[in-house]
Amino acid sequence: MAEETKQAQVTATPEKAPAQDVKPQAEKTKQPAAEKQTNCLGCNKPIRKLKRYYRDGKMYCNKKCWRDYIAKAKTEKK
């Protein structure tokens, strides 16, 4: 009996043709992930997990590199 009800359910449901031009909403709004900063902006050395200095949304290898980067930016501005 269980087989008969399964067959009846399968034949009773109409098959729908998949839409060709419709894309899921999540695919349309998906933005690329921001790249993770791997090098110091001051000296361009690779940043290690244990040795990093974070200021104003940017990563540096230490405070000295941060100060050098700020000083260089000020001289380029003038």
N, C-alpha and C positions, 0 to 999 in steps of 0.2 A: 504494500500500500504506500509506503514511503516513497518508493520509486515513481509511482503513478502521480503523486502530488508534486514531486519535483519536476517531472516532465510537463505537467499541466502548468506550472508556474513559469517554466522556461518558454513554452510556446505562447503563453498569454502575454508576456511582456514584449512590446514592440521594440525593435532595434532602431536606434537613432544613428544617423550618419554624423560623424564628428565634424565640427566646424573647422574649416581650413584656415581662415584668416583671423580667427579669434585667439588672442594670446592672454594668458593669465595676468591679472592686475599686478601681482607681485613682480613679474618679469619686467613690466613697463617702468615701474618706479624704482627699480633696483639701481643704486648708484655704486660706482666703483669705490672700493675701500681705500682710505687714505694710506699712503705709503709710510712705513715706519722709518723714522730717521735712524740711520746706522752710523753716520760719521759726524764728528765734531765740526761745528761751523767755523771755529777759530783755526784749528790746525789740520783738519780733515783726517784725523786718526779715527780708527774704528772705536765706537763707544762700547765699553764692556758693561756688563750688568752691575758689577760691584763698584765701578768707577764712573759715575755720571753726575752731572750738575745741570739741573733743570731751571731755566728762567724764561719767562714770557712765552711759553709754549714751544721752546726750542731746547735741544739737548747739547751740552758741551761736556768735554772730558773733565774739566776742573774750573775753578773760579778764575784762574789766570787767563784761560782761553776765553772765558766770557768777557772779561774786562778788555782783552785785546780786540775782540770782535766789536765791542761797543766803541772803543777808541777808533778803530779803523772805519767804522760806519760814520762817525762824526767828521773825520778828516775828508772822507769822500763826499759828504754832504756840502762842505764848504767849497 
